[in-house]
Amino acid sequence: MIATRGVSKNSRVPFALAFANTASTLKREPGSAQFHGTLGAVYYRAGRFQDAVRSLEKAVSIDGPSNLPNQWSAYTTFFLAMSHYRQGRATEATQRLSRAYDATCDSLDGPGTDPVWNRRLTLSLLRDEAESLIK
């Protein structure tokens, strides 16, 4: 899916294409926490932090933070932390970053998990990005 490639820090995918792809998918699956999270990540990369928070919060609210699959919870929460920080909400950002650490540990090292190498890598890169922003 082109929208997921749009969430990487150095993506060359045009944001308009990532938005269009994700919006089209959300029309078919409006209750998908994963796709709301993806849209939030695309908004974040486009510098639309208020829209990012709205989409990422929607992803969390659909199933509740503890019901999202761990990897999506981690991605969503890292982007949510960075979006809050970019809006000047350092306390909220720090709290979300702490939750993202927990979700990452559960996703990568929890019982019954055996994540593929690219999941480990992308979560590690996203964690490093968030940490460097929210010092």
CORBEL-V199581 format. One record per run of one state. SS is the DSSP state (2 for helix, 1 for strand, 0 for the rest). FROM is the first residue (numbers start at 1). LEN is the number of residues. If there is no record, write none. Layout:
ss:SS from:FROM len:LEN
ss:SS from:FROM len:LEN
This chain:
ss:0 from:1 len:1
ss:2 from:2 len:4
ss:0 from:6 len:9
ss:2 from:15 len:14
ss:0 from:29 len:4
ss:2 from:33 len:13
ss:0 from:46 len:3
ss:2 from:49 len:15
ss:0 from:64 len:6
ss:2 from:70 len:17
ss:0 from:87 len:3
ss:2 from:90 len:20
ss:0 from:110 len:7
ss:2 from:117 len:17
ss:0 from:134 len:2
